[in-house]
Amino acid sequence: MSTSPSGGRHRRRIRLALPVAAAGLAAAVAATVMTSSAGAATALPAPAVEPVIDSPSPAALEKRIAGALAGDGSAGRTTEKSSLSSATVPSDTDPKIIGGTETTLSSAPWMAQLWYHDDRNTPETGDDVSFFCGGAVVAPTKILTAAHCLREDNRDYNWQAHGAVVTGTAQLPTTDSTGATDLHGGQATAVQRQWWQWGYDPVDREVGKYESDLGMLTLAVPVKATPIRMVTHGDTASYAAGTQAKLYGWGRTSSTAQDLSQTLRTATLTLRSDSTCSGVYDTAFVPGRMVCAGTQSGTDTGTTAACNGDSGGPLVVGGRIAGVVSWGVKDCVTQGYYSVFTRMSAYAGSAYRQIDDTNLSTFNGRPDGKADLFVRNSSTKTGYEKDSSGTSFGTRASWGNWGAANLILQTDLDRDGYQDLIFRVGSTGDVYWKHYVLNSARSGGSWTDTKIATGWKTRTRIIVPGDVTGDYVPDLLSVDSSGVLWTYPGKGNGTFGSRFSVRTGWNQYNSVRGHGDLTGDGRADLLARQSGTGDLYLYKGTGKTGSEAFSARIKVRSAWTGYNAFDAVGDVSGDGNADFLARTPGGTLYLYKGTGKATSEIFAPRVSVGTGFQQYDIWG
């Protein structure tokens, strides 16, 4: 086998990638919001349980990578015969940078390599499944990629058992004559869970339909790579014909050779109009859900296109992911055709919800994508974790005595995939962030309390709904004694930027709750119940700052007087929508599953998820 310039073994061709076919704080506030690692004046217990870090050893991950390097598989391929008319698209098409240049990691620090190798537990190699895809880090534990890299040919690839994600390097791994794997300074990380966009069906791809080709991997531990943001739901400006977009990947650089590029490459592609794309691909191209770009001259010269090995990689416009490499013509250069990408604006809402999906069961079991519940017993002051099954909450697990707190909230301020708690000490009004810090070996860690606010006794409401400002980093909100709602933009490390006010009059509400996106547009929302009338109002997040951070309120329920406690912890049912919890005076807890609608139909009919909840006085 020939030797690559880096001295590693030259890899066998890995044909994978696309489918076949077609202002600083004011002085008065500076003393109020702060960050300090000092412990709470009245100590609250560190949970007896720690996160389950279910990660193979570095050697095991490198073995998977080496297997994928030596493989000759191809994810995302269908049959050699296209179901599309030859008058519409060449009869033999294939997913696939051609026409690009080498680039450095500093230009795209969020790029990720996805390596998959399954030897099927047999001595033969003929049945091995090995392939490579690209991806992008959109949060410390989240990798955005294409669905066909996760599920194809009626097979769900088990990335937890057979995959590895490499970040922090512009070079592909190499192996030497002894079989040792060199990651070239990269970090190999195991996968904890995988998700693909609802509506994606690999069977449909067999008949030339490639909609909803979007997926996300949740990593076992957070990576150090700098995340990139996605465009927002409904963005149209980023897709104007003629817009220049940047493509990144390690895919094929020639239509006549199968080898991947050893070094990260980039190319500038021109976005085409929907009508142009439809004119080329007919019904295989779906306007509003796909975007095509590039130039294909018929030869490598004059072509700028995605090619095999680029699947799942990002198409970037204005510093945000506008598309994900999905499909194109075989060998990538057929004259008159273009590379096709999943249009991120169509799916940003559902993708965002995967970023904001942490749950407490990370500590007692493997994360399942269902939001769990933290409650405190009013008499014993014991805090409990109750894990969601999707339709009910399981046996409670004690977190010790939380009597010193008068407010507890669940969140993930650093987006590390482990649930944090925000608590306020009743005697001082100081607010702390309790979070889990991994050790240097990333195999365990310890709980740390960080003070984030001082003297907040008079704040009538504190809320951590998620990302209000549109930067993927959770923010902190509070209502002061005069009824002004303030937003403190999070920086992803427990510190906050300059606060801004979001209207007045919030003391008219006896409950303000929110955790996640209730309306499906990828922005965090709030629910507020009015005192006296019991009317429930929705405040849709806009992603803007100042008084426009939330749109005008929408009444979604009238006279909700039959409940005396509410909670919003995210997606309890696991269906991708943020949900709401309401308790009756008698102690029955009801789940209102979110529908994603910003109307009176915002919730499905209520479902009881247990009784006896009258014993709890604080809800996370």
N, C-alpha and C positions, 0 to 999 in steps of 0.2 A: 504494500500500500504506500502511496506516495506521501511525502512529508510536506506539511504546510509551512509557510514562512515562519510561523511561531514556534516551530519545532514539534508541534503535536501531530498526532496521526490525522491524516486527511479523512474527514468523515464520509461515509457512504451517503449517497443522495437521500435527502429527506424531503419528499415531494409535498409537503403539506401546506395548506394555506387557504385556498378558496375552494368553492364547490365546483363540481363539474356543471357546465351549462351556463348558458347565458350570462383733635386738638388737645393735645394733652388734656388731662383732667383739670377742671377748675380747682382752685385752692380749697374750696369747701368740700370738694369731693375727694381730693387726694388723700385726706385722712380717713376716708370711708372705704375705698376700694384699694386693696393692696394684695401682695403675695408674700407669705412668710411660711417657712417650714416648721415654725414652732408648733408644738402640740397644743391641743385644746386645753384651756384652763381647767376644765373638768373633763378628765379623760374619758373617752368613749372606747368601747372595746374594738380591737381589730378582730374581724371575723375569724372563727376557728378554721374555716375552710379556705382553701386557696384555689386559684384558677387551675383548671385541668389543662395542662400544656401537653397535648397529645401530639408530640412531634418525634419523628424518627431521628436517629443519630445523624450527624453530618456525613458519616461514612455511608449510611444507608441512602441518603439523598443523593450523594455523589454517584452511588452505584446506579440509581435510576437514571441519572443524567448520562452516565457513560453508556447505559443500555440504549437510551434514545439516540445518542450520537452514532452508535453503531447500527441503528435500525434502518429500515427501508420502508416504513409504513407511511400512510397518508390519511390523515383525518380530513373530513370534509369532502371526500371524493365520492361520486356516485358511479353509475355505470358509464361505460364508454360511449353509449348511444344517448344522445340528447332527446328529450321528449318534445323539444321546441322545433318549430319548423326551420328547415335549413335556410329558408328565405328570411328568417328573423335573426338567427344567430348561428354561427358555425356549429356543426353537429357534434363537435368534440371540444368542449370548453373546460376550463380549469381555473380554480382559485389562485391568485398570486399576491427589491425596488429596482425597476429598470430605469436608467437615465438619471440616477442619483449620484451623490458623492458621499465619501466617508465623513462622519461627524464625530464629535466627542460627547462624552456623557454629560458634560456641563450644559450642552444645548438641549438635552432631553433627559434629565436626571430621573424621571419617572418611568423610563422604559423598563419593561420586564420581559424575561424569556420564560416561556412555559415549556417544560420538558416532560414527556410522558413515556413510560416504558412498562409494559406488562408482559412477562414471559409466559403467562398462562399456566405456570407451575408444571411445565412439561420440559423435557430435555431437548425437544426439537426447537428450532428457531423459526421455522416456517409459520408458526401460528402466533408469533410475538406481535404485539401491538406497540409500535414506537413512532412517535412523531413530535413535531415542534410547532409552537404557535407564538405569536407576539402578544403583548398586553401592555396595559398602563396602570401605574399605581394611582388610584384616585382617593385613597385613604391609607393610613399605615398598615391596615390588614386587608385591604381590598384591591383586587386586580380586575380591571375591566378588560374584557376580551370578546371574542365572538362565540355564539352559542354552538356553532358547529365544531369548535375546539373542545366542547364538553359533552356533546351528544350527537351521534351520527350513525347512520346505517342501522337503525333500530337498536343501538347500543349506547348506554349511558357510561361514558368513561369514568372510572372511579379515581378521581384525582387525589383523594385522601390516601388511598392505598398504593397508587402507582405514579403520582406526579411530584414534581418539584418546580419551584419558581425561583429564578435567579434575578437578583436586582443589584444595582450598584456597580455595573461594569458595562463598557461599550463593546467588550469582546465576548464572543461565544466561547464556551469551555472547550478545552482540548484534552486529549489523553495521550500519554506517552507509551513507549514500548512495554512498560510494566503494567499498564492499565490504570495508572494513577491519573486522577482527574484534576486539572488546573482550572479554577474558576476565574483566574485573572483579576483577583481582588473583589469578586462579586460575593454576594451573600445568598446561600441556598436556603430556602424556607419551605416547610411542608404546608400542605393545604388542609384546612379543617372542614370546609364545606363548599359546595358549588351551587350556583343558581343560573337558570337561563330564563329569558323573557317569556312570559306567558304568551302562547300562540305560536311559539317556535315548534316546528314539527319536522324531524329529519325525513319522515316519509314524504312530506310535501316537497322536500328538496329533490327527491327522486323524479318528480314530475315538473321540475323547473320553477318551483315557488320557493323564494328565499326570504320571506318576511320574518321579522322579529329575531334576526340573527344577532343576538346580544346575550352575553353571559358575564358572570362575575364569580371570582374565586375569593373565599375568605381564608386568610392565612392563619396558621397556628399561633404565630407571634408577629408583632408589628415589625415592619422593616424600616430602615433609616432613610430610604429614598424619599425625595421631595415629591408630594402628590401633585397631580395636575387636575384642574377643574373641567367639568363638562359644560357644554352650552346649556342654556336653560330650556325648560319646556316651552314650546311654542315659538322659539327663536326662528325668525325668517331672514333677518339681515345677514346672518352668517352664511346663508346659502345662495346669495344672489349670483347669477351667472357671471362668470368672469372673475370671481373672487379667487385670490391666490391662497392655497392651503399647503401645509407642510405635512409630508408623509414620512414616517420613521419605521425602520425595520431591518431585519437581517435576512430578508428573503433573497431569492434568486436575482442575479444581476444580468442574466442573459437568457434569451429564449432558447438557446441551443445547449445550455449546460444546466445540470440539476443542482449543483452545489449552492449552499447558502453562503452569504457573505460572512466572513469571520469578524468583521468590524461593523458596527452600527452605521447605517446609511440614512440619508435623508434626500428628499426630492421635493420640488415645488410643483404642485399640480393645479391646473385651472379647473374650477368647478363649472359644470355644464348645466344648462337649464333642464328642467324636468321633461320638457317637450323633446329636447335633443336626445335625452337618455331613453325616453319611450320610443322615439323614432328608430333607435338602434336595437333595442331589446324587446320591443313590443310589450306584451303583458307581463313578461318576466320582471320588468322594472315597475315598481309601485311608487308613484309620486307621493311625496309626503312622508314616506317611510324609508326611502332610499335616496342616495345622492350619488351621481357618477362624476368622475373627474379624470384628468390626465389627457395625454395625447398618444395615440398608437399609430405608428407609421407603416407597419408591416414588417419592419426590421428593428433591431436593437437601436440603430441610429435614428434619432428623432422621436424615440418613444420615452415617455415618462409615465410609469405605471407601477402599480403594486404587482407582486408576483409571488409564486409559491414560497411559503415560509413567512410571509407578511401577515397572514390571517390573524385577526384579532388585534392587530396593531392600530394605533390612532391616526386619524387625519385631523390635523390641528389648524384651527382658524382663530386668529386673535388671541392666541395663548390658551385656547380651550379645545377640548375634544369635540369636534363636530361630526365625526364619522368613525366607524370601525370597519376595518378591511373585511369584506364579506365574499365577493365573488367577481369573476371576470372570465375572459376567454382563455383557452388553453395556450400556454406558452407566452401569454401576456402582450403580444405585439400586433395581433391581427388588425389590419388597417381599418380605421373608422370606428373602432370600438373603444370603450373606456372601462376603467376599473370602477367597480360598484361597492359602495359602503353603506352600512346601516346608518340611517340618519338619526343622530343622537337626540335631536330636539323632540322627536316623536316618542322617545322612551326615557327621557331624563327623569321623569317623575318616578317610574318604577325602579330605575337604577339608583336614584338617590335614596330610596327607602331601603335598599340593601346596605347602604353605607351606615344608616342609622338604625341598625337592627340588634344592637348588643342586648344581652339578657343575663339575668342572674344565674341561670343554670350553667353558665361557664364555670361556676365555682363548685357545683355538685355533679356536674356531668357535662357532656359535650354540647356546645352551643347548638340550638335547634332552630333558631330564627323566630322563636316565639317569646314575646316580652313577658317577663315574670313580675312578681309582686313583692314589694317590701312593706310590711305593716308592723305597727307597734301595739302591744297589748296595753290597754289603759290602766290596768291595776298593777301588773308586775313590771311594766316598762321594758319588757323583753322585746327585742326586734326579731322578726321572723322573715325568712325567705319562703315564698310559696311559688313553686314552678308551674308554669302553664303547660297543659297538655294540648291546648288549642280550644278545648271546650270546657275545661274546669281547671282548678288549681290543686296541686298535689299536697302531700303531707308537708307540714311546715318544718323548717330547719332553723334552729335558734342561732342568732348572731350576738347574743349577750344582752346586757342591760343598757338601754339607750335613754334612761331617765333624764339625763342632762340636756337632751335636745328637745326643742319644741317645733322643729320642722326638719323633715328628711325628704330628699328628692333623689330620684334615680336619673343618671345621665352618663355620658362618656365624653368628658371635656377634652381629652387628648386623642380621641378616636383610635385608641389602641386595641379595641375589640373587647375590653374588659369593663364590665359595668362599674361605674363610680357612684359615690353617694355625696350629695351636698347636704350638710346639716347645719343648723343654727343652734348655738348654745343659749338656752333660755335665760341664764343669769347675766350674760354680757351682751347678747345680740350679735356676737362674732359668728361669722359664717366660715365654714371649713369645707375643703374638698378632700374626701377620703378616697385614695386611689391606690392601685396596685402597681408597684415598680419592679420590673424584672431585674434580676441580677445580671452581671456581666456575661455570664454563660447563657443567659436567656433560657434557663431551665427551671427557674423558680424566682422567688422574690419576696417582697414584704410590703405590708400596708403602710402608707404614709399619709399624715394629715397635714394639709397646707391651708393656712388661713388666706381667704380670698376677700373678706370684707370685715370691717370693724364697726361695732356699735349699730347694728341694724335692728335694734329692738322695735323701732316704730315702723319698719317696713311691713305693710299689711299683706303683701303678697310677694313671693319669690317664685320665679318660674324658670325652668330650663327646657324650653321646647325643642331645642336643636339649633339648626342653622337658620337664623333670621335674616342675616345680611347677605347670604348667597355666596359665601366663600368656603362652604363645606365644613366650617369649624363651628361647633356649638357655642351658643351665646347665653348670657345670663340676663334675665329681666327682673325688675322689681317695681312695686308700686309704693310710693312714699305716703306719708300721713296726709298729704293734701290731695292725693288721688292721681298724681302724675305717674305714668308708666315710663320707666327708663330702660334702655337697652345698653348692655355692656358687651361690645363685640369681643368674642373669644379669640385668643391667639393660638389655641391648640395645645397650650402647656400650663393651663391654670391661671394665666394672666389675661388681662383684658385691655382693650383700647379705650379711647375716650368715649364716655357715655353720651347718648343722645336721647331726647325725650320723644315719646310716642303718644302724643295727645294727653288730655286731662280727663277727669271724670271717672276714673277707674274704681273709685270707692263705691260706686253704685252697685258693684258686683260683690256677692259674698263667696264666689268661687271663680278663680281664673286658672285654668289648666291647659296643658298642651304638651305633647311629646310626639314629634314627627309630623308627617304630611297627611292631613285629613282629606285633601281634595285631589290628590294625584298629579299635582303640577311640580313636585320636587321642592316645595318650600314648606317650612314649618308654619303651623297654624296655631291659633288659640281658640278655646271655648270659654265663654264667660256667662255665668248665671246671674241674673239681676235679682237684687234683694227685693222682697215684697212680692213681685209678680211671679218669680220663679222662671221667667222666660230665659231660654238658652240662646246665646248668640255666637256665631262663627265669625272670627276675624282671620281672613285669609292673608297669609304672608305674601309679600310682593318681592322680597329680595332686595328692597331698597332701604335707605337709611332715613332718619328723621321721621316726621309725621306721616310719611308715606310708607312706612315699614309694613303696615297692614292696611288692607282695603276697608271700605265702609262695612260695617257689621251687617250680618245677614241673620235674621231670626230663623232658627232651625227647629225650635221646640217652644211651645207655649205652656206656661203654668207647670213647670217641672217642680212642683212642691212636694211630691211624694218621696223625695230623697234627701238625706242629710249628710252625705259624704260622696265625693267624686274622686276619680283618679284617672290619669292618662299616662300610661307607661310605654306606649308604642303599639306594636302589632302583636296583640295577645293571641290571635287565632292563627297567625302564620300565613295569611293569604296575601300579604304585601301591603295591606291598608292599615293605617293607624286606627286604633279602636278606643273606646271610652268605657269606663266602669262607673256604676252608680249603685249606692247602697240605700236600702230602705231603713227606717227607724227600727224595724223588727230584725234587721241583720241579714236580709237576703241581698246578695250581691248579683247585679245583673251586668252582663256584657252586651254592649252595643257595638256590633261589628261595623267598622267603617265601610262605606261603599265607594268613596272617592268622589261623591257628588257634593257640590256646594249649595245644596238646597235643603228643603225639609226632609229629603230622602237621604241625608248624609249618613244615617244609620240603618242597618237592617233591623227587623223586629228583635226586641231584647230576648236574651237567653239567660236563665239563671245559671250561675257558676258556683253556687254554694250558699250555705246558711251559716249563722253563728258569727257573722262579721261585725256585729254590734260591739264586740269586745275590743275592737281596735280603734285607737284615737288618732293615729298618724298614718298617713298613706304615702308611699314613695312616689 
